[in-house]
Amino acid sequence: PLARAKPVSFKCGKVAKNPMAVASLTNCQSNTDGTLHEREAVWLERRAKGGYGIVNSCCVHVQANGKGWEGEWGCFGDQHTEGYREVAKRVQAHGSLFIVQVFHAGMRADDALIEGPARSAVDCEYKHRAGVRACKGLTADEVEAMIEDFVKAAKRCEEAGADGVEVHAAHGYILCQFLCPDLNTRDDKWGGSLENRARMTREVTRRIRAAVRKDFIVGVRVSPEPGFEKAGWNMDPDEIVQVAQWVAEDGADYVSVSVFGHSPTHVTAKHKDSPAAQPLVSVFRAALPADVVLMICGGVKSGKDVQTAMANGAGVVLTGTTSISTPDFPARVIADPSFEVSVLPPFSKEHLESVDVSEPFQTFLKSIRMLKE
């Protein structure tokens, strides 16, 4: 059996039964009004049945105008609370922790799904895959209101019985937009210097930590480099390491680092030619206090990948593509550390149906070339 598949303790007191987690994945499976659809619950419960220590929700928007795509689960009103209660009950019945990823799409909100212009750190144009979107910068009062809406969303999740929330400050969404040195040129306390650009993420983290129970998990997700959707943003890995240290000071129980499709030994483009370069995982682990769990996501397809990530300092290993194709990945890896995923994208419709991936999720996967024609 996998020697490293031991329970993971968070400083707030919660314990995950093993160090493998379902990553938060766009899946387009909920209702138009942001309420839970049964197919979303089925998808998440199937992964809990497969043995994951932690099951993360998709990212859920904390304001109605933060919706990035159709079928996105919402958490901007009390009408959504019951859905989180239902999923928490079903996921926890299998011994898994249920964590909700809270976010606002910012400039990446879909014009067709929101009222008014998309919002960002500053007035700008967002050049996305389908064209150009004019975005309006938040006023200082609107920044404060959005921070409070993050807190309200976290409180709804707590009330519903979820084990925690993850603040999504990665992948070009609103908090990432505020962190971006190229984009966030504001001249108030919310922009300019790294300290100011990080202030919104830190305030969200601090205020959620202060508002919830001591045993409620609060995590923060970051992305140290630009990803597949450039969105006019650019991350400096050294700055994001500093942000990770700050949110740890602010009460985060864990920091989740996205390396996209790279391997667990990935070295950032900024440092790849340096003789002293270390894997990104190791850099973050060295920077964080020992009691703050480090999660890593990207390119995990085997028991060996899990062991490599953990040997480099990861406390929890998240799977994205693997959790789509192989919902019982943890059970297989724990039983056989040499296990390797055999079903890789593009996936067949038949296989996806067999692992509780619904039609809307399949349509999304087709749009990113992960479904066979």
Secondary structure, DSSP 8 states (H G I E B T S, - for coil): --TT---EE-TTS-EESSSEEE-------S-TTS---HHHHHHHHHHHHTT-SEEEEEEEESSGGG--STT--B-SSGGGHHHHHHHHHHHHTTT-EEEEEEE--GGGS-GGGSSS-EEESSSEEEEETTEEEEEEE--HHHHHHHHHHHHHHHHHHHHHT-SEEEEE--TTSHHHHHH-TTT---SSTTSSSHHHHTHHHHHHHHHHHHHS-TTSEEEEEE-SS--SS-TT----HHHHHHHHHHHHHTT-SEEEEE-TTS-TT---TTTTT-TT---HHHHHHHHS-TTSEEEEES---BHHHHHHHHHTT-SEEEESHHHHH-TTHHHHHHH-TT-B----SSB-HHHHHHTT--HHHHHHHHHTT-B--
